[in-house]
Amino acid sequence: MQDKWQQATQVIHAGHIPNEHGALVTPLCQSATFVFDSAEQGGARFAGEEPGFIYTRLGNPTTAELERRIAALEGSDCAAATASGMAAVSAALLANLQKGDHLIASNAVYGCTFALMNSQLAKFGIEVTLVDFSRLDEIEAAIKPNTKVIFCETPVNPHLKVFNLDAIARIAKAHKLVSVVDNTFMTPLLQQPIKHGIDIVIHSATKYLNGHGDVIAGVVCASREQMDVIKYEVLKDIGGVISPHDAWLILRGLKTLDVRLQRHCDSAERVAEFLEGHSQVSKVYYPGLKSHSGNVLIGHQMKRAGGVIAFELKADLQASIRFINQLDLFSIAVSLGDAESLIQHPASMTHSPYSPEEREKAGITDNLLRISIGLEAVEDIITALDKGLAAL
């Protein structure tokens, strides 16, 4: 029945296997290693001839349930839970790139993803080209004989530009490239890239999937063929795997994902409309607004626009910083998807690995702010923003 359940049901039940004690809640298997009945059984498991757990870096019952649940939500064959969102990004890229290969990525991505591509991958002789993925001709023009992977976020961190996944998948398949999409901002409840032809989907599970600000984790979703390399070669050897306790916390957080997302989206839509109509705001970036170029994809690619909003103030850098510091209710922090509303300054925080020239090319200005709308009463969120903007 699991393949016929609605996603609101899957976030609670998908991938669950009843346990021997009849516990309603998935047990936490906090064990580093697993005992074999015999030396022969241990050898068979290591050889892949017998199913079963060996060592938590290679698999764990609690982690396995989380992976089955996320795979069901994304519509992928398999998933691998990782120690962080960046571990998920790294695993997806390292499984598909080697010395001499070429990667094409969007020119605006999360700052640490940008640093991984432009600093770490370069050490291993992997070439990276950054282009505007809203211009499909730029993607096509950047493809070389040694291109192997194309990578993007949509919506983009931090300014929420939206890319057409169907078109990106078509380009990738036409040139036999592996397509990778970071789906963190949307979650599988609002967007499922694999259904649009994307090969690999990644998440920072720290954000909406967990939803409580108390876990660092990531997830990679892919075909079984891809996962054999990602999980049993890259993650096995590098070791960036999730702890069972963190997997257990995310399983708990997932149970409320559907209801949390409804509140996040409802409130974000109202806040975005308020900001768009305010005299101290020059530009609002939120796909739920009809003024946003990505709004046309809602209903086809995206169910709703999510809970993150970016906006530019009619102010310079110093005034923008003062606005952040004086803002009531919002916590100054660089995550998203938590119960608390958060605000951050991308140019000096999440996207500080970019040079000023790179930030300008990516559209990350000094007066651009990013907010994650929490679960507080939306009237209180708007009142706090209105008060802060009035002080400008």
Secondary structure, DSSP 8 states (H G I E B T S, - for coil): -GGGS-HHHHHHHTT----TT--SS------SB---SSHHHHHHHHTTSS-S--BTTT--HHHHHHHHHHHHHHT-SEEEEESSHHHHHHHHHHTT--TT-EEEEES---HHHHHIIIIIHHHTT-EEEEE-TT-HHHHHHH--TTEEEEEEESS-TTT-----HHHHHHHHHHTT-EEEEE-TTTHHHH--GGGGT-SEEEEETTTTTT-SS----EEEEE-HHHHHHIIIIIIHHH--B--HHHHHHHHHHHTTHHHHHHHHHHHHHHHHHHHHT-TTEEEEE-TTSTTSGGGGGBTTTBSS--SEEEEEESS-HHHHHHHHHH-SS-EE-S--SSSS-EEE-TTTTTTTTS-HHHHHHHT--TTEEEEE--SS-HHHHHHHHHHHHHH-
